[in-house]
């Protein structure tokens, strides 16, 4: 693209690929907040999103982009939808499933497109996977804490969402690491009769940080719980807090458990073991995580060289 119209976005790392994703394009930022509209040396238009778009449309008149460009964009969108379906549509998986396959099973459990599901998440690998793979059918159906990757937000945040939208099916997707950070609002949800569906993806540690640690040239150290902690029965723990719960061993079992959870009258937790090594490579982009400049380790030195090369792609 030669021009990118950014509407109501704070242009954070996820949106911009750490300021590298569309560094070649002229940026037009439409935002009610002047601070965000001025980011990345964009041409700022400070306005309400709807009013601003209406004003731009009037100024554009009958102008349209070239037919070839429209066709290319439509083909790319169609190809991405096919990619998402291929990832999330798997019902049989060799070995442990990973986040993308679990996301697909959770979405398939909705009886029809009119069901008002709201997915809630915050930290680990899941925000990136949901960002790419979750298909939201209704406005407000996607609630993500992007600002600080706030571990522990998920269940407490989900309770807040349920209080704000009691008619919706609120589905909290959370890794075992974040679950361990804060889970006591399960008891609060039962006490207040605010039902949540909680899907715990148990990769037995902090898989996201473990992969990041190794990507920065280091050896795996102290991020996976089997290295230092006993196995944890999350389903049994949720029962102790008053919730209904079960452990499932496959994607097929997860789909059936989701149906039971939707039919339940109170908070329902489902735990499934997942692969800590697999992620969705499709649709990804660079994330700037600094690597030490000085190190005697060859792996760190190589990671630093890659980091410096990748930084050249950022918008100046």
DRENTITOR-286222 format. One line per 10 residues: number of its first residue (from 1); for each residue x, y, z of N, C-alpha, C. Coordinates in Angstrom, 1 decimal. Layout:
BEGIN
NUM) X:Y:Z:X:Y:Z:X:Y:Z; ...
END
This chain:
BEGIN
1) 0.8:-1.2:0.0:0.0:0.0:0.0:0.9:1.2:0.0; 0.4:2.3:-0.7:1.1:3.6:-0.6:0.5:4.5:0.4; -0.8:4.3:0.8:-1.4:5.1:1.8:-2.2:4.1:2.8; -2.0:4.3:4.1:-2.8:3.6:5.1:-3.6:4.5:5.9; -4.9:4.3:5.9:-5.9:5.1:6.7:-6.1:4.3:8.0; -5.6:5.0:9.1:-5.7:4.4:10.5:-6.8:5.1:11.2; -7.9:4.3:11.5:-9.0:4.9:12.2:-9.1:4.4:13.6; -9.0:5.4:14.5:-9.2:5.1:16.0:-8.2:4.1:16.6; -7.0:4.0:16.0:-6.0:3.1:16.6:-4.9:3.8:17.3; -4.4:3.2:18.3:-3.2:3.8:19.0:-1.9:3.4:18.4
11) -2.0:2.6:17.3:-0.8:2.3:16.5:0.3:1.7:17.4; -0.1:0.6:18.1:0.8:-0.1:19.0:1.6:-1.1:18.3; 2.4:-1.9:19.0:3.2:-2.9:18.4:2.4:-3.9:17.6; 1.3:-4.4:18.1:0.5:-5.4:17.4:0.0:-4.9:16.1; -0.4:-3.6:16.1:-1.0:-3.0:14.9:0.1:-2.7:13.8; 1.2:-2.3:14.2:2.2:-1.8:13.3:3.4:-2.7:13.1; 3.4:-3.9:13.7:4.6:-4.8:13.6:5.8:-4.0:14.2; 5.7:-3.5:15.4:6.8:-2.7:16.0:7.3:-1.6:15.0; 6.3:-0.9:14.4:6.6:0.2:13.5:7.3:-0.2:12.2; 7.1:-1.5:11.7:7.7:-1.9:10.5:6.8:-2.4:9.5
21) 5.5:-2.7:9.8:4.6:-3.4:8.9:4.2:-2.6:7.7; 4.0:-1.3:7.9:3.7:-0.4:6.7:4.5:0.8:6.7; 5.8:0.6:7.0:6.8:1.7:7.1:6.9:2.5:5.8; 6.6:1.8:4.6:6.8:2.5:3.3:5.6:3.4:2.9; 4.5:3.3:3.7:3.3:4.0:3.3:3.1:5.4:3.9; 2.4:6.3:3.2:2.0:7.5:3.9:0.8:7.1:4.8; 0.9:7.7:6.0:-0.1:7.3:7.1:-1.1:8.5:7.3; -2.4:8.2:7.1:-3.4:9.2:7.5:-4.1:8.7:8.7; -4.0:9.4:9.8:-4.5:9.0:11.1:-5.8:9.7:11.5; -6.9:9.1:11.5:-8.2:9.6:11.9:-8.4:9.2:13.4
31) -8.4:10.2:14.3:-8.5:9.8:15.7:-9.1:11.0:16.5; -9.9:10.7:17.5:-10.4:11.7:18.4:-9.4:12.3:19.3; -8.3:11.5:19.5:-7.2:11.9:20.4:-6.0:12.4:19.5; -5.6:13.6:19.7:-4.6:14.2:19.0:-3.2:13.5:19.2; -3.0:13.1:20.4:-1.7:12.4:20.7:-1.5:11.1:19.8; -2.6:10.3:19.6:-2.6:9.1:18.8:-2.6:9.5:17.3; -3.3:10.6:16.9:-3.3:10.9:15.5:-2.0:11.4:15.0; -1.1:11.9:15.8:0.2:12.4:15.4:1.3:11.3:15.4; 1.0:10.1:15.9:2.0:9.1:15.9:2.5:8.7:14.6; 3.7:8.2:14.6:4.4:7.7:13.4:4.5:8.7:12.2
41) 4.5:9.9:12.6:4.6:11.0:11.6:3.4:10.9:10.6; 2.3:10.6:11.0:1.1:10.5:10.2:0.5:11.9:9.9; -0.3:12.0:8.8:-1.1:13.2:8.6:-2.3:13.0:9.4; -2.5:13.9:10.4:-3.5:13.7:11.4:-4.8:14.4:11.0; -5.9:13.7:11.3:-7.3:14.2:11.2:-8.0:14.0:12.5; -8.1:15.0:13.3:-8.7:14.8:14.6:-10.3:15.0:14.5; -10.9:13.9:14.7:-12.4:13.9:14.5:-13.0:12.6:15.1; -14.3:12.6:15.3:-15.0:11.3:15.6:-14.9:10.4:14.4; -14.7:9.1:14.6:-14.5:8.2:13.5:-15.6:8.3:12.4; -16.8:8.2:12.8:-17.9:8.2:11.8:-17.9:9.6:11.0
51) -17.9:10.7:11.8:-17.9:12.0:11.1:-16.7:12.2:10.2; -15.5:11.7:10.7:-14.3:11.9:9.9:-14.4:11.1:8.6; -14.9:9.9:8.6:-15.0:9.0:7.4:-16.0:9.6:6.5; -17.1:10.1:7.0:-18.1:10.8:6.2:-17.5:12.0:5.5; -16.8:12.8:6.2:-16.1:13.9:5.5:-15.1:13.5:4.5; -14.3:12.5:4.7:-13.4:12.1:3.7:-14.1:11.5:2.5; -15.2:10.8:2.7:-16.0:10.3:1.6:-16.5:11.4:0.7; -17.0:12.4:1.3:-17.5:13.6:0.5:-16.4:14.2:-0.3; -15.2:14.3:0.2:-14.1:14.9:-0.5:-13.6:14.0:-1.6; -13.7:12.7:-1.4:-13.3:11.8:-2.5:-14.3:11.7:-3.6
61) -15.5:12.1:-3.4:-16.5:12.1:-4.4:-16.7:10.7:-5.1; -16.5:10.6:-6.4:-16.7:9.4:-7.1:-15.4:8.6:-7.3; -14.3:9.0:-6.7:-13.0:8.4:-6.9:-13.1:6.9:-6.4; -12.5:6.0:-7.1:-12.3:4.6:-6.7:-10.9:4.2:-7.0; -10.4:3.3:-6.2:-9.1:2.7:-6.5:-9.1:1.9:-7.8; -8.0:1.6:-8.4:-8.0:0.8:-9.6:-8.6:-0.6:-9.4; -9.2:-1.1:-10.4:-9.9:-2.4:-10.4:-8.9:-3.5:-10.0; -7.7:-3.4:-10.6:-6.7:-4.5:-10.3:-6.4:-4.5:-8.8; -6.3:-3.3:-8.2:-6.0:-3.2:-6.8:-7.1:-3.8:-5.9; -8.3:-3.5:-6.3:-9.5:-4.0:-5.5:-9.5:-5.5:-5.6
71) -9.3:-6.0:-6.8:-9.3:-7.5:-7.0:-8.2:-8.1:-6.2; -7.0:-7.5:-6.2:-5.9:-8.1:-5.4:-6.2:-8.1:-3.9; -6.9:-7.0:-3.4:-7.2:-7.0:-2.0:-8.3:-8.0:-1.7; -9.2:-8.2:-2.6:-10.3:-9.2:-2.3:-9.7:-10.6:-2.3; -8.8:-10.9:-3.3:-8.1:-12.2:-3.3:-7.3:-12.5:-2.0; -6.6:-11.4:-1.6:-5.8:-11.6:-0.3:-6.7:-11.9:0.9; -7.9:-11.2:0.9:-8.8:-11.4:2.0:-9.4:-12.8:2.0; -9.7:-13.2:0.8:-10.3:-14.6:0.6:-9.2:-15.6:1.0; -8.0:-15.4:0.6:-6.9:-16.4:0.9:-6.7:-16.4:2.5; -6.8:-15.3:3.1:-6.6:-15.3:4.6:-7.7:-16.0:5.3
81) -9.0:-15.8:4.8:-10.1:-16.5:5.4:-9.9:-18.0:5.3; -9.4:-18.4:4.1:-9.2:-19.9:3.9:-8.1:-20.4:4.8; -7.1:-19.6:5.0:-6.0:-19.9:5.9:-6.5:-20.1:7.4; -7.3:-19.2:7.8:-7.9:-19.3:9.1:-8.7:-20.5:9.3; -9.5:-20.8:8.3:-10.4:-22.0:8.3:-9.6:-23.3:8.4; -8.5:-23.3:7.6:-7.6:-24.5:7.6:-7.0:-24.7:9.0; -6.7:-23.7:9.7:-6.0:-23.8:11.0:-7.1:-24.1:12.1; -8.2:-23.4:12.1:-9.2:-23.6:13.2:-10.2:-24.7:12.9; -10.2:-25.3:11.7:-11.2:-26.3:11.3:-10.8:-27.7:11.7; -9.6:-27.9:12.2:-9.1:-29.2:12.5:-9.8:-29.8:13.7
91) -10.4:-31.0:13.5:-11.1:-31.7:14.6:-10.2:-32.9:15.1; -9.2:-33.3:14.3:-8.4:-34.4:14.7:-6.9:-33.9:14.6; -6.2:-34.0:15.7:-4.8:-33.5:15.8:-3.9:-34.6:16.3; -2.8:-34.8:15.6:-1.7:-35.7:16.1:-1.0:-35.1:17.2; -1.0:-35.7:18.4:-0.3:-35.1:19.5:-1.2:-34.1:20.2; -0.6:-33.2:21.0:-1.3:-32.2:21.7:-1.8:-31.1:20.7; -3.0:-30.6:20.9:-3.4:-29.5:20.1:-2.7:-28.2:20.5; -2.8:-27.2:19.7:-2.2:-25.9:20.1:-3.3:-24.8:20.1; -3.0:-23.6:20.4:-4.0:-22.6:20.7:-5.0:-22.4:19.5; -4.4:-22.4:18.3:-5.3:-22.1:17.1:-6.4:-23.2:16.9
101) -6.0:-24.4:17.2:-7.0:-25.5:17.1:-8.1:-25.4:18.2; -7.6:-25.0:19.4:-8.6:-24.8:20.5:-9.5:-23.7:20.2; -9.0:-22.6:19.7:-9.9:-21.5:19.3:-11.0:-21.9:18.4; -10.6:-22.7:17.4:-11.6:-23.2:16.4:-12.7:-24.0:17.1; -12.3:-24.9:18.0:-13.3:-25.8:18.7:-14.3:-24.9:19.5; -13.7:-23.9:20.2:-14.6:-23.0:21.0:-15.6:-22.3:20.1; -15.1:-21.8:19.0:-16.0:-21.1:18.1:-17.1:-22.0:17.5; -16.7:-23.2:17.1:-17.7:-24.1:16.5:-18.8:-24.5:17.5; -18.6:-24.3:18.8:-19.6:-24.7:19.8:-20.8:-23.8:19.8; -20.6:-22.6:19.2:-21.8:-21.7:19.2:-22.9:-22.3:18.3
111) -24.1:-22.4:18.8:-25.2:-23.1:18.1:-25.5:-22.4:16.8; -25.4:-21.0:16.7:-25.6:-20.3:15.4:-25.0:-18.9:15.5; -25.0:-18.2:14.4:-24.3:-16.9:14.4:-24.9:-15.8:15.2; -26.1:-16.1:15.7:-26.8:-15.0:16.4:-26.4:-15.1:17.9; -25.7:-16.1:18.3:-25.3:-16.2:19.7:-24.3:-15.1:20.0; -24.5:-14.4:21.1:-23.6:-13.3:21.4:-22.5:-13.7:22.3; -21.4:-14.3:21.7:-20.2:-14.7:22.5:-19.3:-13.4:22.6; -18.7:-13.3:23.8:-17.7:-12.3:24.0:-16.5:-13.1:24.5; -15.4:-13.0:23.8:-14.2:-13.7:24.2:-13.3:-12.7:24.9; -12.7:-13.2:26.1:-11.9:-12.3:26.9:-10.5:-13.0:27.1
121) -9.4:-12.2:26.9:-8.1:-12.7:27.1:-7.1:-11.5:27.4; -5.9:-11.9:27.7:-5.0:-10.8:28.1:-3.5:-11.1:27.8; -3.0:-12.2:28.1:-1.5:-12.4:28.2:-1.1:-13.7:27.6; 0.2:-13.8:27.3:0.8:-15.0:26.7:0.7:-15.0:25.2; 0.6:-16.2:24.7:0.5:-16.4:23.3:-0.9:-16.2:22.8; -1.9:-16.4:23.6:-3.3:-16.3:23.2:-3.7:-15.0:22.6; -3.3:-13.8:23.1:-3.7:-12.6:22.4:-3.3:-12.5:20.9; -2.1:-13.0:20.6:-1.7:-13.0:19.2:-2.5:-14.0:18.4; -2.8:-15.2:19.0:-3.6:-16.2:18.2:-5.0:-15.7:18.0; -5.6:-15.2:19.1:-7.0:-14.7:19.0:-7.1:-13.5:18.0
131) -6.1:-12.6:18.1:-6.0:-11.5:17.2:-6.1:-11.9:15.7; -5.5:-13.0:15.4:-5.5:-13.5:14.0:-6.6:-14.4:13.7; -7.1:-15.2:14.6:-7.9:-16.3:14.3:-9.4:-16.2:14.8; -9.6:-15.4:15.8:-11.0:-15.3:16.3:-11.9:-14.5:15.4; -13.0:-15.1:15.0:-13.9:-14.4:14.1:-15.1:-13.9:14.9; -15.2:-12.6:15.0:-16.2:-11.9:15.8:-17.4:-11.6:15.0; -18.6:-12.2:15.4:-19.8:-12.1:14.6:-20.7:-10.9:15.1; -20.4:-10.3:16.2:-21.2:-9.2:16.7:-20.3:-8.1:17.3; -20.7:-6.9:17.2:-19.9:-5.8:17.8:-19.7:-6.0:19.3; -18.5:-5.8:19.7:-18.1:-6.0:21.1:-17.9:-7.4:21.5
141) -17.7:-8.3:20.5:-17.5:-9.7:20.8:-16.1:-10.1:21.1; -15.2:-9.1:21.2:-13.8:-9.4:21.3:-13.2:-8.4:22.3; -12.8:-8.9:23.5:-12.3:-8.1:24.6:-10.9:-8.5:24.9; -9.9:-7.6:24.6:-8.5:-8.0:24.8:-7.8:-6.9:25.6; -7.0:-7.3:26.6:-6.2:-6.3:27.3:-4.8:-6.3:26.6; -4.6:-5.4:25.7:-3.3:-5.4:24.9:-2.2:-4.5:25.6; -2.6:-3.6:26.4:-1.7:-2.6:26.9:-0.4:-3.1:27.5; -0.6:-4.0:28.5:0.6:-4.4:29.3:0.7:-6.0:29.3; 0.0:-6.7:28.5:0.0:-8.2:28.6:-0.2:-8.6:30.0; -1.3:-8.1:30.6:-1.5:-8.2:32.1:-1.9:-9.6:32.5
151) -1.0:-10.4:33.0:-1.3:-11.7:33.4:-2.2:-11.7:34.6; -3.3:-12.4:34.6:-4.2:-12.5:35.7:-5.5:-11.6:35.4; -5.4:-10.8:34.4:-6.6:-10.0:34.1:-7.8:-10.8:33.6; -7.5:-11.9:33.0:-8.5:-12.6:32.2:-9.8:-12.9:33.0; -9.8:-13.6:34.1:-11.0:-14.1:34.8:-11.6:-12.9:35.5; -10.9:-12.0:36.1:-11.4:-10.8:36.7:-12.1:-9.9:35.6; -11.4:-9.8:34.5:-11.9:-9.0:33.4:-13.1:-9.6:32.8; -13.2:-10.9:32.7:-14.3:-11.6:32.2:-15.5:-11.4:33.1; -15.3:-11.4:34.4:-16.4:-11.1:35.3:-17.0:-9.7:35.1; -16.1:-8.7:34.9:-16.5:-7.4:34.6:-17.3:-7.3:33.3
161) -16.9:-8.0:32.3:-17.6:-8.0:31.0:-19.0:-8.6:31.2; -19.1:-9.7:32.0:-20.4:-10.4:32.3:-21.3:-9.4:33.0; -20.8:-8.6:33.9:-21.6:-7.7:34.7:-22.1:-6.6:33.7; -21.3:-6.2:32.8:-21.7:-5.2:31.8:-22.7:-5.7:30.7; -22.5:-7.0:30.4:-23.3:-7.7:29.3:-23.8:-9.0:29.8; -24.8:-9.0:30.7:-25.3:-10.2:31.3:-26.0:-11.2:30.3; -26.4:-10.6:29.2:-27.1:-11.4:28.2:-26.2:-12.2:27.3; -24.9:-11.9:27.4:-23.9:-12.5:26.5:-23.3:-13.7:27.2; -22.8:-14.7:26.3:-22.0:-15.8:26.8:-20.5:-15.3:26.8; -20.0:-15.1:28.0:-18.6:-14.6:28.2:-17.7:-15.8:28.3
171) -16.8:-15.9:27.3:-15.8:-17.0:27.3:-14.4:-16.5:27.6; -13.9:-16.9:28.7:-12.5:-16.5:29.1:-11.5:-17.5:28.6; -10.6:-17.1:27.8:-9.6:-18.1:27.3:-8.3:-17.6:28.0; -7.6:-18.6:28.7:-6.5:-18.2:29.6:-5.5:-19.4:29.7; -4.2:-19.0:29.7:-3.2:-20.0:29.9:-3.0:-20.4:31.3; -2.4:-21.5:31.6:-2.2:-21.9:33.0:-1.4:-20.9:33.8; -0.4:-20.3:33.1:0.4:-19.3:33.9:-0.4:-18.1:34.4; -1.3:-17.6:33.5:-2.1:-16.5:33.9:-3.2:-16.9:34.9; -3.7:-18.1:34.8:-4.6:-18.7:35.7:-4.1:-18.7:37.1; -2.8:-19.1:37.2:-2.2:-19.1:38.5:-1.9:-17.8:39.1
181) -1.8:-16.7:38.2:-1.6:-15.4:38.7:-2.8:-14.9:39.5; -4.0:-15.2:39.0:-5.2:-14.7:39.7:-6.4:-15.5:39.2; -7.1:-16.2:40.1:-8.2:-17.0:39.8:-9.4:-16.9:40.7; -9.2:-16.1:41.8:-10.2:-16.0:42.9:-11.5:-15.5:42.4; -11.6:-14.8:41.3:-12.9:-14.2:40.8:-13.8:-15.3:40.3; -13.3:-16.6:40.2:-14.2:-17.7:39.9:-15.2:-17.8:41.1; -14.7:-17.7:42.3:-15.6:-17.8:43.4:-16.6:-16.6:43.4; -16.1:-15.4:43.1:-17.0:-14.2:43.0:-18.0:-14.4:42.0; -17.7:-15.0:40.8:-18.7:-15.2:39.8:-19.8:-16.1:40.2; -19.4:-17.1:41.0:-20.4:-18.1:41.5:-21.3:-17.4:42.5
191) -20.7:-16.6:43.4:-21.4:-15.9:44.4:-22.4:-14.9:43.9; -22.0:-14.2:42.8:-22.8:-13.2:42.2:-23.8:-13.7:41.1; -23.7:-15.0:40.9:-24.5:-15.7:39.8:-24.2:-15.0:38.5; -22.9:-14.8:38.2:-22.5:-14.3:36.9:-21.7:-15.3:36.2; -22.4:-16.1:35.4:-21.7:-17.3:34.8:-20.7:-16.9:33.7; -19.5:-17.6:33.9:-18.5:-17.5:32.9:-18.2:-18.9:32.3; -17.7:-19.0:31.1:-17.1:-20.2:30.6:-15.6:-19.9:30.5; -14.8:-20.7:31.2:-13.4:-20.5:31.3:-12.7:-21.7:30.6; -11.9:-21.4:29.6:-11.1:-22.4:28.9:-9.7:-22.2:29.3; -9.1:-23.2:30.0:-7.7:-23.1:30.4:-6.9:-23.9:29.5
201) -5.9:-23.3:28.8:-5.0:-24.0:27.9:-3.7:-24.2:28.7; -3.5:-25.5:29.1:-2.4:-25.8:30.0:-1.2:-26.3:29.2; -0.2:-25.5:29.0:1.0:-25.9:28.4:2.1:-26.1:29.4; 1.7:-26.2:30.7:2.5:-26.6:31.8:3.7:-25.6:32.0; 3.3:-24.3:31.9:4.3:-23.3:32.2:4.1:-22.0:31.4; 5.1:-21.2:31.2:5.0:-20.0:30.5:5.6:-20.1:29.1; 4.9:-20.8:28.3:5.4:-21.2:27.0:5.8:-20.1:26.1; 5.0:-19.0:26.2:5.3:-17.8:25.4:6.7:-17.2:25.7; 6.9:-17.0:27.0:8.1:-16.5:27.5:9.3:-17.4:27.3; 9.0:-18.7:27.4:10.1:-19.7:27.1:10.6:-19.6:25.7
211) 9.6:-19.5:24.7:10.0:-19.4:23.3:10.7:-18.0:23.1; 10.2:-17.0:23.7:10.9:-15.7:23.5:12.3:-15.7:24.1; 12.5:-16.4:25.2:13.8:-16.5:25.8:14.8:-17.1:24.9; 14.3:-18.2:24.2:15.2:-18.9:23.3:15.4:-18.1:22.0; 14.4:-17.3:21.6:14.5:-16.5:20.4:15.6:-15.4:20.6; 15.8:-15.0:21.8:16.8:-14.0:22.1:18.2:-14.6:22.3; 18.3:-15.9:22.0:19.6:-16.6:22.0:20.0:-17.3:23.3; 19.0:-17.4:24.2:19.3:-18.0:25.5:18.8:-19.4:25.5; 19.3:-20.2:26.4:18.8:-21.6:26.7:17.5:-21.4:27.5; 16.6:-22.4:27.3:15.4:-22.5:28.1:15.8:-22.6:29.6
221) 15.2:-21.7:30.4:15.5:-21.7:31.8:14.3:-21.2:32.7; 13.8:-22.1:33.5:12.9:-21.8:34.6:11.6:-21.2:34.2; 11.1:-21.5:33.0:9.8:-21.0:32.5:8.8:-22.1:32.5; 9.2:-23.4:32.4:8.2:-24.5:32.3:8.1:-25.1:33.7; 6.8:-25.2:34.1:6.6:-25.7:35.5:7.1:-27.1:35.8; 7.1:-28.0:34.9:7.6:-29.4:35.2:9.1:-29.3:35.7; 9.8:-28.2:35.3:11.2:-28.1:35.8:11.2:-27.8:37.3; 10.1:-27.3:37.9:10.3:-26.8:39.3:9.0:-27.0:40.1; 7.9:-27.5:39.5:6.6:-27.5:40.2:5.9:-28.8:39.9; 5.0:-29.3:40.9:4.2:-30.5:40.6:3.1:-30.2:39.7
231) 2.5:-31.3:39.0:1.3:-31.0:38.2:0.2:-30.4:38.9; -0.6:-29.6:38.2:-1.7:-28.9:38.9:-3.0:-29.3:38.2; -4.0:-29.7:39.0:-5.3:-30.1:38.5:-6.2:-28.8:38.5; -6.3:-28.1:37.4:-7.0:-26.9:37.3:-8.5:-27.2:37.5; -9.0:-28.3:36.9:-10.4:-28.6:37.0:-10.8:-28.8:38.5; -10.0:-29.5:39.2:-10.3:-29.7:40.6:-10.2:-28.4:41.4; -9.3:-27.6:41.1:-9.2:-26.3:41.8:-10.4:-25.5:41.5; -10.9:-25.4:40.3:-12.1:-24.6:40.0:-13.3:-25.1:40.8; -13.4:-26.5:40.9:-14.5:-27.0:41.7:-14.4:-26.6:43.2; -13.2:-26.4:43.7:-13.0:-26.0:45.1:-13.5:-24.5:45.2
241) -13.5:-23.8:44.1:-14.0:-22.4:44.2:-15.5:-22.3:43.8; -16.2:-23.4:43.6:-17.6:-23.4:43.4:-18.0:-23.6:42.0; -17.1:-23.7:41.1:-17.5:-23.8:39.7:-17.7:-25.3:39.3; -18.4:-25.5:38.2:-18.4:-26.8:37.5:-17.2:-26.9:36.6; -16.7:-28.1:36.4:-15.4:-28.1:35.6:-15.2:-29.5:35.1; -14.3:-29.6:34.1:-13.9:-30.9:33.6:-12.6:-30.8:32.9; -11.9:-31.8:32.8:-10.6:-31.9:32.0:-11.0:-32.7:30.7; -10.5:-32.2:29.6:-10.7:-32.9:28.3:-9.3:-33.2:27.7; -9.3:-34.3:26.9:-8.0:-34.8:26.3:-7.9:-34.6:24.8; -8.9:-34.0:24.2:-8.8:-33.8:22.7:-9.7:-32.7:22.3
251) -9.5:-32.3:21.0:-10.4:-31.2:20.4:-11.8:-31.7:20.4; -12.1:-33.0:20.0:-13.4:-33.5:19.9:-14.1:-33.4:21.3; -13.3:-33.8:22.3:-13.9:-33.7:23.7:-14.1:-32.3:24.1; -13.3:-31.4:23.7:-13.5:-30.0:24.0:-14.8:-29.5:23.4; -15.1:-29.8:22.2:-16.3:-29.4:21.6:-17.5:-29.8:22.3; -17.5:-31.1:22.8:-18.6:-31.6:23.6:-18.7:-30.9:24.9; -17.6:-30.7:25.5:-17.5:-30.0:26.8:-18.1:-28.6:26.7; -17.8:-27.9:25.6:-18.3:-26.5:25.4:-19.8:-26.5:25.4; -20.4:-27.6:24.8:-21.9:-27.6:24.8:-22.4:-27.8:26.2; -21.8:-28.6:27.0:-22.2:-28.7:28.4:-22.0:-27.4:29.1
261) -20.9:-26.7:28.8:-20.7:-25.5:29.5:-21.7:-24.4:29.2; -22.1:-24.4:27.9:-23.1:-23.4:27.4:-24.4:-23.7:28.1; -24.7:-25.0:28.4:-26.0:-25.3:29.0:-26.0:-25.2:30.5; -24.8:-25.0:31.1:-24.7:-24.9:32.5:-25.3:-23.6:33.1; -25.7:-23.7:34.3:-26.3:-22.5:35.0:-25.3:-21.7:35.8; -24.1:-22.2:35.9:-23.1:-21.4:36.7:-21.7:-21.5:36.0; -20.7:-20.8:36.5:-19.4:-20.8:35.9:-18.9:-22.2:35.7; -18.3:-22.4:34.5:-17.9:-23.7:34.0:-16.5:-23.6:33.5; -15.6:-24.4:34.1:-14.2:-24.4:33.6:-13.8:-25.7:32.9; -13.2:-25.5:31.7:-12.7:-26.7:30.9:-11.2:-26.5:30.8
271) -10.5:-27.6:31.1:-9.0:-27.5:31.0:-8.6:-28.5:29.9; -7.7:-28.1:29.1:-7.1:-29.0:28.0:-5.6:-28.8:27.9; -4.9:-29.9:27.8:-3.4:-29.8:27.6:-3.1:-29.3:26.2; -2.1:-28.4:26.1:-1.8:-27.9:24.8:-0.2:-28.0:24.6; 0.1:-27.8:23.3:1.6:-27.9:22.9:2.2:-26.5:23.2; 3.3:-26.5:23.9:4.0:-25.3:24.3:4.9:-24.8:23.2; 5.1:-25.6:22.1:6.1:-25.2:21.1:5.5:-24.7:19.8; 4.2:-25.0:19.6:3.6:-24.6:18.3:2.9:-23.3:18.4; 3.0:-22.5:17.4:2.2:-21.2:17.2:1.8:-21.1:15.8; 0.9:-20.1:15.5:0.5:-19.8:14.2:1.5:-18.9:13.5
281) 2.3:-19.5:12.5:3.3:-18.7:11.8:2.6:-17.8:10.8; 1.5:-18.2:10.2:0.8:-17.4:9.2:0.3:-16.1:9.8; 0.5:-15.1:9.0:-0.1:-13.8:9.4:0.7:-13.0:10.4; 1.9:-13.5:10.8:2.6:-12.9:11.8:3.5:-11.8:11.3; 4.1:-11.0:12.2:5.0:-9.9:11.8:6.0:-9.7:12.9; 7.0:-8.9:12.7:8.1:-8.7:13.6:7.6:-8.0:14.9; 8.2:-8.4:16.0:8.0:-7.8:17.3:9.3:-7.4:17.9; 9.5:-6.1:18.2:10.8:-5.6:18.7:11.0:-6.0:20.1; 11.9:-6.9:20.4:12.3:-7.3:21.7:13.8:-7.2:21.7; 14.4:-6.2:22.5:15.8:-6.0:22.4:16.6:-7.1:22.9
291) 17.8:-7.3:22.3:18.7:-8.4:22.7:20.0:-7.7:23.2; 20.6:-8.2:24.2:21.9:-7.6:24.7:22.9:-7.3:23.6; 23.5:-6.2:23.7:24.6:-5.8:22.8:25.8:-6.6:23.0; 26.1:-6.9:24.3:27.4:-7.5:24.7:27.1:-8.9:25.3; 27.7:-9.9:24.8:27.5:-11.3:25.3:28.6:-12.2:24.8; 29.0:-13.1:25.6:30.0:-14.1:25.2:29.4:-15.3:24.5; 28.0:-15.4:24.5:27.3:-16.5:24.0:27.0:-16.3:22.5; 27.4:-17.3:21.7:27.2:-17.2:20.3:25.8:-17.0:19.9; 24.9:-17.7:20.6:23.4:-17.6:20.3:22.9:-16.2:20.5; 23.3:-15.6:21.6:22.9:-14.2:21.8:23.5:-13.2:20.8
301) 24.7:-13.5:20.4:25.4:-12.6:19.4:24.6:-12.7:18.0; 24.2:-13.9:17.7:23.5:-14.1:16.4:22.1:-13.5:16.5; 21.4:-13.6:17.7:20.1:-13.0:17.9:20.2:-11.5:17.8; 21.3:-10.9:18.3:21.5:-9.4:18.3:21.7:-9.0:16.8; 22.4:-9.8:16.0:22.6:-9.4:14.6:21.3:-9.4:13.9; 20.4:-10.4:14.2:19.1:-10.4:13.5:18.3:-9.2:14.0; 18.4:-8.9:15.3:17.6:-7.8:15.8:18.0:-6.5:15.1; 19.3:-6.2:15.0:19.8:-5.0:14.3:19.3:-4.9:12.9; 19.3:-6.1:12.2:18.9:-6.1:10.8:17.4:-5.8:10.7; 16.6:-6.4:11.6:15.2:-6.2:11.6:14.8:-4.7:11.9
311) 15.6:-4.1:12.7:15.3:-2.7:13.1:15.4:-1.7:11.9; 16.1:-2.2:10.8:16.3:-1.4:9.6:15.0:-1.2:8.9; 14.0:-2.1:9.2:12.7:-2.1:8.5:11.7:-1.1:9.1; 12.1:-0.5:10.2:11.2:0.3:10.9:11.0:1.7:10.2; 9.9:2.3:10.5:9.7:3.7:9.9:10.6:4.6:10.7; 11.3:5.4:9.9:12.3:6.4:10.5:11.5:7.6:11.1
END
